[in-house]
Amino acid sequence: MNTHQTKIKVRYGETDQMGVVYHGNYANYLEIGRLDWLDAIGVSYKEMEANDVMLPVVSMSLKYLKSAIYGDIITVYTTLLKRPTASIEFNYEIHNSSGELLTTANTKLAFINMKSNFPMRCPKYILDELQI
């Protein structure tokens, strides 16, 4: 639907002694992809928080197909699944520099009003940027 790609160089500190990315670091790669996706549509997470909106992750699933390794440039493809309501959902694919599919993932995040700590609808200014 609405896909954005982000390139990330795998750093030494993200790997084990075999040079393989530790599985917990993939959540960070998804977050980087998500924030880049927001930036690409003209929405800053910092501005969202200034407007009392936060997006906590409510679910995340990953399927590891092949290891990312130290020094590789990985590409995170972040795809919005549908028009957001009170939540927003993304699918991801992570590929290595050879184009091989390493990981697939999905996250769902809830729009939360920071003052009330209750769910809210996706702000209109975000919907306006989506053009869907």
C-alpha positions in Angstrom: 0.0 0.0 0.0 2.4 2.7 1.2 6.0 1.3 1.4 9.2 3.1 2.4 12.7 1.6 2.4 15.5 2.4 4.9 19.1 1.3 4.7 21.0 0.4 7.9 24.6 -0.7 8.3 24.9 -3.6 10.8 27.2 -2.5 13.6 29.6 -4.7 15.5 27.7 -4.1 18.8 24.5 -5.6 17.3 26.1 -8.9 16.7 27.4 -11.9 18.6 30.9 -13.4 18.4 30.0 -15.1 15.1 29.2 -11.7 13.6 25.4 -12.6 13.4 22.9 -10.0 14.5 21.4 -10.8 17.9 17.6 -11.4 17.4 16.6 -8.7 19.9 18.1 -6.0 17.6 15.5 -6.6 14.9 12.9 -4.7 17.0 15.2 -1.7 16.7 15.5 -2.1 13.0 11.7 -2.1 12.7 11.5 1.1 14.8 14.0 2.8 12.6 12.0 1.7 9.5 8.8 3.0 11.1 10.3 6.4 12.1 11.7 6.8 8.6 8.3 5.9 7.1 6.7 8.6 9.2 9.4 11.1 8.2 8.8 10.2 4.5 5.2 11.1 4.7 6.0 14.4 6.5 5.2 13.4 10.1 7.7 13.8 12.9 7.4 11.6 16.0 8.7 14.5 18.0 5.9 16.7 16.7 3.4 13.9 17.5 4.6 13.9 21.1 4.4 17.7 21.2 0.8 17.2 20.3 0.3 14.7 23.1 0.2 11.7 20.8 2.3 8.5 21.4 2.4 5.2 19.5 3.2 2.3 21.8 3.7 -1.1 20.2 0.8 -3.4 21.1 1.9 -6.4 19.1 5.0 -7.5 17.2 5.8 -10.7 15.3 9.0 -11.6 13.5 10.0 -14.6 11.3 13.7 -15.1 10.9 14.7 -16.7 7.6 18.4 -15.9 7.4 20.9 -14.1 9.5 22.0 -10.5 9.1 25.7 -10.2 9.6 28.2 -7.6 10.8 29.1 -5.0 8.2 26.2 -5.8 5.8 23.9 -3.0 4.6 20.3 -4.2 5.3 17.2 -2.7 3.8 14.1 -2.5 5.9 10.9 -2.2 3.8 8.1 -0.8 5.9 4.6 -1.0 4.5 1.4 0.5 5.9 -1.3 -2.2 5.8 -4.4 -0.1 5.8 -5.7 3.4 6.7 -5.1 3.9 10.4 -8.0 4.2 12.9 -7.2 4.0 16.6 -4.2 1.9 15.6 -1.7 1.6 12.8 -0.3 -1.6 11.4 2.9 -2.3 9.4 4.4 -5.2 7.6 8.2 -5.3 7.2 10.7 -7.1 5.1 14.4 -7.0 5.8 16.8 -7.8 3.0 20.6 -8.0 2.9 22.8 -6.2 0.4 22.5 -9.2 -2.0 18.7 -8.7 -2.0 18.0 -11.9 0.0 15.0 -11.8 2.3 16.2 -12.2 5.9 13.2 -11.4 8.1 9.5 -10.7 7.8 7.7 -8.9 10.6 4.5 -7.2 11.6 3.8 -4.5 14.2 0.6 -2.9 15.5 0.7 0.3 17.4 -2.0 2.2 19.2 -2.6 5.9 19.1 -2.6 7.1 22.8 -3.4 10.5 24.1 -0.5 11.3 26.4 -2.6 13.5 28.8 -5.4 11.0 29.4 -3.4 7.8 28.7 -6.4 6.5 26.7 -6.6 5.4 23.1 -7.6 8.0 20.5 -8.3 8.1 16.7 -5.4 8.7 14.3 -4.9 12.5 14.1 -6.3 14.1 11.0 -3.0 15.7 10.1 -1.5 12.2 9.8 -4.4 10.9 7.7 -4.1 14.0 5.5 -0.4 13.1 4.7 -1.3 9.5 3.8 -3.4 10.4 0.7 -5.2 7.0 0.9 
